[in-house]
Every structure is written in structure tokens, then in C-alpha cells.
Amino acid sequence: MLLQFDRLGWWRWVLVGITGLTVVYLLMPILFIAALSFGSSQWLIFPPPAWTTRWYGELFADPRWLESAWVSFVIACVVAVLAVAIGLAVAYGLVRGTFRGREALKAFFLTPMILPVVILAVALYALFLRIGLNGTTTGFVIAHLVVALPFAVLTITSALEGFDKAIEDAAILCGASPLEAVVRVTLPGIAHGLFSAAVFSFLASWDEVVLAIFMASPTLQTLPVKIWATLRQDLTPVIAAASTLLIGLTILLMLLVAVIRRGSRS
């Protein structure tokens, strides 16, 4: 190959330097907030004068933080299940279907990834106020599903396109019904895509803050909303501790997806 890395000469070090600077640029906010969560000062001061785990203790001792985290977890789990179920049906129709307007429909399902989230939030807020869903778990799930579904459709579509349909046809020729072939052959073959879709949908809901602010009520708040509300009132390091755990779970799930996708390729 003409562009082998070993043959780039001094350009290798330029690329390595750019890559290193990019990694540092992306990691700095994460490392910064993690360091603040272990600081001994009662304010968000950097560098911390000393190190402590006191703020994590206060975080887990406060039922309001735990309740917000539980609400986020429940909503994200429900959204992940619904997004995978709906996304699988949509992706199957888009990949296996031969109808007109298929590409336009595929683009339509991806529009929530393109539109500013605040526009969706305002529209859903006005609608949910009229039908009484604002400040309810159902309203949260529907709103978060709007932004999570495109990730599921995109991921499952990619997995279906990479799956050899001839294997499914061979199962039907061997006596399986079309439904049985899908359940026993196709779905196991794209299991890595389904899992990735579930994780991405979960994270889309778990980390969502703009929609959650519009959907929240004084008695129902997700963890990002709790962080935002507390940040406006007090610069306590408990916010940094909650943010660090939020980021930690996100990184852990992303690493899990990477490991599973790597195993599926091998």
C-alpha cells in the first residue's frame, strides 16, 4: 500500500503528535471533573488542596441523588428495550424491503440526530402539556425514545446489511418457517448489533439533559437534571462526584460494546 504508516517518514511523528493532542483534548474535561470529585475543598477548586472521598459518601447518603439515579436507570432501560424492538422492525423493513421511498424513509428515521434537541424538546413539551404527559415517566420514555431510536435503527440496519441472507434462505429450504428462520438464525447472527443498539439507546437516554429538563417535574428528575439543578444553586463537589459516576458508566458500557463487537468479528 502507498500509505503504509512505516513509509510516511517524518510525517509519522506529525500524525502521532496530532493524535496525542486530540486524545489529551478529549480527556482533559473528564480528568478535570474526576479530580474535582476527589478534592477536599467544599467548592469546585482546581487544583484540589488535598484528596478525599467525602463527596462520594455524601452522594450515596443523599436519597435525592439516589432517587434521580434510579429514575434515570429505569427510564434508560425501558427506552433501550423499546428502541431495540422498534428499531429491529424498522431496520428489517428498510433492509429487506423493496418499496419506493425506502431511502427517504431511512433518512426520516435519522432526523432526530440532525435536528437541534432543543427544538424537539420545545415541541414535545407543548404537546405533553396539552395531553397531560409532562412530568410523568411515560412522557420521559416517549421523549427519550425519540432521540434513542435513530441509534437503534442505524446500528441494527448496519448489522442486517452485513448478515448473509443466504443463511436465512438456507434455513427456510431446510424446513424452517420464515418466522422461525428469523428467530433462530437471523437474530443470533446479528446479536452483536442488537446489543450495541441497546447500549447506545440506553446511553442516549441516560445522558440526555435537554429533553429531560423540559420533561422534569419537582417530583420526577433524572440524574442529569439533578446535576443541572444543583449546579445552578451550589457549586458543591458532589456534582463532580455524580458527573464522574455518570461518565464512568458511559465509558464502561462503550468498552463493553467494543469488546463484544471485536469478539463477533473474530
QUIQUI-V707775 format. One line per field, one symbol per residue. ss: DSSP state (@ for helix, = for strand, . for the rest). phi: phi as a letter, one per 30 degrees, with the letter a starting at -180 (. if undefined). burial: b if it has 16 or more other ideal C-beta (glycine too) atoms within 10 Angstrom, else e. A space follows every 50 residues. Layout:
ss=???
phi=???
burial=???
This chain:
ss=....@@@...@@@@@@@@@@@@@@@@@@@@@@@@@@@.=........... =..@@@@@@@@.@@@@@@@@@@@@@@@@@@@@@@@@@@@@@@@@@@.... .@@@@@@@@.@@@@..@@@@@@@@@@@@@@@.....@@@@@@@@@@@@@@ @@@@@@@@@@@...@@@@@@@@@....@@@@@@@@@@@@.@@@@@@@@@@ @@@@@@...@@@@@@.=..=..@@@@@@@@@@@...@@@@@@@@@@@@@@ @@@@@@@@@@@@@@@.
phi=.dcdddcdiddedddddddddddddddedddddddddcddddcdcbddda cacedddddddcdddddddddddddddddddddddddddddddddcdbdd iddddddddcdddcdeddddddddddddddcicdicdddeddddddddee ddddddddddddcdddddddddddjddedddddcbddddceddddddddd deddddcdbdddddddbecbbddeddddddddcacddedddddddddddd dddddddddddddddd
burial=eeeeeeeeeeeeeeeeeeeeeeeeeeeeeeeebbebbbbeeeebeeebee eeeebbeebeeeeebeebbebbbebbbbbbebbbebbbebbbebbeeeee eeeeebeebeebeeeebeebbeebbeebeeeebbbeeebbbbbbbbbbbb bbbbbbbbbbeebeeeebeebeeeebeeeebbeebbeebbebbbbbbbbb bbbbbbbbebbbbbbbeeebbbbbbbbbebeeeeebbbbbbbbbbbeebb eebeeebeeeeeebee
